[in-house]
Amino acid sequence: MPSKGLFITATDTEVGKTVITGALTAAFKNRGLDVGVIKPVASGGVRNSDGQLIAEDATFLMKAAGIPETERQTVNPLCLAPALTPAVAARQSGVTVDTGQLADCCKVVLASRQISLVEGVGGITAPIWEDYLVADLMNELALPVIIVARPNLGTINHALLTAEYARSRGLTVLGFIINPWDAAEAEILEHSNVDYITRLSGLPILGKFPRSSGISVPEARTAGLAELAEQHLAITSILNLIKGGKSV
């Protein structure tokens, strides 16, 4: 059965999972799809003007998808204040993480939309609770995976290890998206990194996403997000891969 979603992970934290998840969301929505977004767990939450603890990542994704504030709990079931890996942030906050409930929350959204994007937290082996990792949630959801990777020094090792670990867990990896990519400044370092990631992993590069002054996760700015996604990401190929077809 074709997948109804996609899981976005990365080689590390602060690589750009939220921007890429938002970009894909905006592009899919712009093509007329009913798109859901899920950030199952977030740490480093902030207080809004009402004193509510919220995840800026979730706010950005909701804006990209056109999802109202009233559905925040559905998009982000668990938000933790400490900017730590979720398992530690939860313990610091006196919270017990119900991993089964997190997975169920994701499945509800996946069942209710044409297509949904799930954004992980940190990298693929980040602990959500005790020894339950992001990879365990990925296994429960059984969605195809895109890995977001940096273009800079060290990325070959990080990208290949992430892909191989995902494969060892039985996950289907569709390919990589490089973020951020500066076409004007990229030199042999960046170009050779991308070449080696593709050659050694056997996986395609599904896009190289640039920085944009109109896009900010903390400020929930999404100006031109769908257009940039169409220009710099292989949107048609990604949709075909999600449906179980061939990349074009």
Secondary structure, 3 states (H helix, E strand, C coil): CCCCEEEEEECCCCCCHHHHHHHHHHHHHHCCCCEEEECCEECCCEECCCCCEECHHHHHHHHHHCCCHHHHHHHCCEECCCCCCHHHHHHHHCCCCCHHHHHHHHHHHHHHCCEEEEECCCCCCCEEECCEEHHHHHHHHCCCEEEEECCCCCHHHHHHHHHHHHHHCCCCEEEEEECCCCCCCCCHHHHHHHHHHHHHHCCCEEEECCCCCCEECCCCEECCHHHHHHHHECHHHHHHHHCCCCCC
